[in-house]
Amino acid sequence: MIALALLSALAAFALLALASDRHRHRWTGVDVAWRRRGGWTLVALTVVAAFAVWGPVYGAIGGMGLLMLGAGASFLALNLTQR
């Protein structure tokens, strides 16, 4: 479950970043509205999975930490690989 939460956090912010004006040209496979919906759905999945694994107290802390890790990783990946 922790691996699922981590992967969903990474995918969530990758989709949300690819839906932004700055990076939407990098992937033309899926419409921008679906990228946003998918990203927010994966954010919710990350929080639910973190709560399921760590419980109500540590789940909130772990879930937010995983979301911050996902946001940072997608920020670095997209901004360091720009042309």
TIBA-500957 format. One record per residue (C-alpha): z, x, y; residue in one letter. Coordinates in steps of 0.1 Angstrom, whole numbers, padded with zeros to 4 digits, always signed. Layout:
<nodes>
ZXYA/...
</nodes>
This chain:
<nodes>
+0000+0000+0000M/+0007+0029+0024I/-0028+0043+0017A/-0043+0008+0024L/-0024+0006+0057A/-0035+0040+0067L/-0072+0034+0058L/-0071+0000+0076S/-0057+0016+0107A/-0083+0043+0107L/-0111+0017+0101A/-0097-0007+0127A/-0099+0017+0156F/-0132+0031+0145A/-0146-0004+0146L/-0130-0012+0180L/-0142+0021+0195A/-0177+0015+0182L/-0176-0019+0199A/-0169-0003+0233S/-0195+0002+0259D/-0193+0040+0256R/-0199+0042+0218H/-0218+0011+0208R/-0251+0030+0207H/-0239+0051+0178R/-0240+0024+0151W/-0266-0004+0153T/-0259-0020+0119G/-0234-0047+0129V/-0232-0069+0160D/-0206-0059+0186V/-0187-0092+0183A/-0183-0087+0145W/-0171-0051+0151R/-0144-0064+0174R/-0133-0092+0150R/-0133-0068+0121G/-0112-0043+0141G/-0086-0068+0151W/-0084-0082+0116T/-0078-0047+0102L/-0051-0041+0129V/-0033-0072+0115A/-0039-0060+0079L/-0022-0027+0089T/+0008-0044+0103V/+0012-0068+0073V/+0008-0039+0048A/+0034-0018+0066A/+0058-0047+0067F/+0052-0053+0029A/+0059-0016+0021V/+0087-0007+0044W/+0104-0040+0052G/+0110-0056+0086P/+0127-0027+0104V/+0108+0004+0092Y/+0076-0016+0088G/+0074-0022+0125A/+0080+0015+0132I/+0056+0027+0104G/+0029+0001+0113G/+0029+0011+0149M/+0029+0048+0139G/-0001+0042+0116L/-0019+0024+0144L/-0013+0052+0168M/-0025+0077+0142L/-0057+0056+0137G/-0063+0053+0174A/-0058+0091+0179G/-0081+0100+0150A/-0109+0077+0161S/-0105+0089+0197F/-0108+0126+0187L/-0137+0119+0162A/-0158+0100+0187L/-0152+0121+0217N/-0154+0155+0202L/-0187+0147+0184T/-0205+0134+0214Q/-0240+0147+0222R/
</nodes>
